[in-house]
Amino acid sequence: MKIDKIWCLLVLGLASCGTPSTLDVEKELNYGVSQIEATLTAIPDGNPNIPRNIREDGKTWRYVDYKDWTSGFWAGQLWYAYEFDDKLELKEAAERFTSELKPLAYEPVIDHDLGFQIFNSFGHGYRLTGNESYKNVVLAAADSLATLYNPVVGTILSWPRSVPNMEWPQHNTIIDNMINLELLFWASKNGGADSLYDIALKHAETTMENHFRDDYTSYHAVVYDKDTGKRIKQVTHQGYADDSMWARGQSWAIYGYTMVYRETKDVRFLDFAQKVTDVYLEHLPEDLVPYWDFNAPDIPDAPRDASAAAVVASALLELSQYLPQDKQQLYRSKAEGMLKSLAKHYHAAPKNSALLGQSTGHYPAGTEINTSINYADYYYLEALLRQKNYSKDGYLARSND
């Protein structure tokens, strides 16, 4: 990003740089609650019953069961809605959909997404209610996730099964896995084994060494030799090309290393979080919502990814508080600009009950393109709550410390 554009944001204000001038956080949170309540009225009896994304008709939800990697985002939205609105019916719905995910903590692990699934549901439930049974599930899930750790490689296995281009049975790790480390950090500080902290720390270090190009853009996946730990290849499974910057992958890196710094207070991670952030910000379009891949050949006609913008907005509200005033001010203004842009231009279509539209899931596979997806809504609510709860002590972290 050019210097004059940065100073436009800092000095002249966001309105003069192509983003809306104000953000009514309470209005957006109320909008989110009303959309969630509308979704609740449409959920079918029986399974699958967890809303994941809006179908191609633009109106109806596609539902998944508890094993889907996105299953925890819906329960998480309900907990965030309850945190804001304090309605008994929201709490009851959050408890209902959280309880459906309990088997994940005790069944054989099918992938690395237990953090997304369990920490976003039982973790928030414990934070908001103090229910000890929720804590027990979180701790069990952390132990289960740790079984995927390969100490020779130094990372958690992401997909313990055959996935195209992943050289199974070699060891694969995807950038998304950075978010799931929070489950391990939290468990280690709340009654779990100290080794959980060590696993999370080593995973973050190994990923930092192997998952990034010289310009700090992220590969989606790295494949390692499971027996020697040697890196075999770096690929971008859900991006445009192996050497492209897939927007959501970069957002996971920004969010993940911000969280790792919070949990470790190791300045290596604070420095790295800024590096992966700055390259993302440098290449954003004017409205601060990225195309699904920064190197997509059909820009400016390529689909956007509002989910990446929501993840980064939430991360920057936290990251900003750890930095000196000049960088803090830049990141805060960027995050607030992202939220304003999402509020003004990226609401879901009026005919459905999601919060945001124009997210992209797996473009190369032709799935969830330019639609509403539950994790976009989850991180949008999280970012709005962080913005609302800002105080002299900083933006509230997502963690349940």
Order of alpha helices (4+ residues) and beta strands (2+ residues): alpha-alpha-beta-beta-alpha-alpha-alpha-alpha-beta-beta-beta-alpha-alpha-beta-beta-alpha-alpha-alpha-alpha-alpha
